[in-house]
Amino acid sequence: MVARIAARAARTAQSRRAAIPPDRSGPAAPSASAAVRTGSVRLHLAMDLPYPTDIAHVCERIQHDVAERVTQLTGLEVGEVTLTVRRLVTAADANRGRVR
């Protein structure tokens, strides 16, 4: 349940901080996993980011936003948020969608 909350918070933060629209036709939705220990949680996120972007700054803001939201909704202290950038997405990639 915590991972689902984190994934949704990451999608919102991705839209807000990285200007990636939260619709289903663009880049793949962020994924999240959570390791919960007594009263605290460690999160791992994976997502696409737009190119060009200030990767370090955007990642820092997304990590902060997700930690804050997860704490608000679960009451758990977020000890760590790691974020993996799966790929950088150009405007042409976002318009085209993902082909498998």
Helices and strands as residue ranges (DSSP letters): H 2-18, E 31-37, E 40-50, H 55-74, E 77-89, H 91-96
